[in-house]
Amino acid sequence: MKNQFTAIIERGDKFLIATCPEVPEAHGQGATREKCLRDLAASIESVLEYRREEALANLRAGSERAVVNVI
């Protein structure tokens, strides 16, 4: 499971609305399923980038930073 997230899509009053259980802060909307999912993907990316920036800003002195790839 590489960079895959679950999208829950529901019909709103005017648009489709998508949420992601793995990243609850992320939401997407759009007139079509494709637009809704693109919007959700952008929101997930934004939330994860924000989390990364916050975590890196608060590293303890002497901490080691490494990259882990999930395949």
Sequence and secondary structure as in RCSB ss.txt:
>XXXX:A:sequence
MKNQFTAIIERGDKFLIATCPEVPEAHGQGATREKCLRDLAASIESVLEYRREEALANLRAGSERAVVNVI
>XXXX:A:secstr
  S    EEEE SSSEEEE TTSTT EEEESSHHHHHHHHHHHHHHHHHHHHHHHHHT  TT         
